[in-house]
């Protein structure tokens, strides 16, 4: 069969930051594919020349959402996009957590404040409903902990001002209790390719009191391999089964933290442009390359 041509889609600002790009390009090339690393907003690119375009590190999309969504429409009309456009559109807005909760998936308790609503009143209602000593304010559309911040209950004025800034920019706000077991246990990120579990990592706590939200593309992360517990694997499978689209998806990352009783909860479901941490999963780049090539009919 003809050599498949795969686009690994990134952003100009992310090229030097995405540690997954080089090993994935190498694995695909070794498996017999032609590979191009392409910036999503490069107007010179003819996306129809690719057999598959795989979103990898389009990490500036939160700052240019309308432009990004318009590009997704054009690219998906020209080539196969993975994950597909409807999945990416759904997953780039954290309102998807409500859909997962309605499907019975245990998620970190989440309340949304919409532009035009009263941030102070919403925050007061949220704090009345949750007894946690600390809480998080973040945009509903955001990535890499950008514009997210952790507050104590005595910092209500600062938290309300943070929410008001986001709302003034026509951005929905997500309020969540800060589950302090993450300080000792961190997050567990479980990575799946074509519906099959590949590997997991531990991510250290990202939000620290008083530091303010990061202005970079993403907050600095402290990563190491982790063997997930049986209940974490089960919750990841349950979460993937609740995705309201055709499955399995080419890639998915389920980020979990634990509540005060030690039970895992879904913090985020990453289906658009997650880091996949190949360096912490032996053989994972080759596994993902095989999954990518299967999408274009190349047998494993």
Buried (B, 14 or more C-beta within 10 A) or exposed (E): EEEBBBBBBBBEBBEEBBBBBEBBBBBBEEBEBBBBBBBBBEEEBEBEEBBBBBBBBBBBBBBBEEEBBEBBEEBBEBBBBBBBBEBBEBBBBBBBBEBBBEBEBBBBBBBBBEEEBBBBEBBEBBBEEBEBEBBBBBBBBBBBBBBBBBBBEEBBEBBBEBBBBBBEEEBBBBBBBBBBBBEEBBBBBBBBBBBEBBBBBBBBBBBEEEEEBBEEBBBEBEBEEBEBBEEBBEBBBBBBEBBEEEEBBBBBBBBBBBBEEEEBBBBBBBBBBBBBBBBBBEEBBBBBBBBBBBBBEBEE
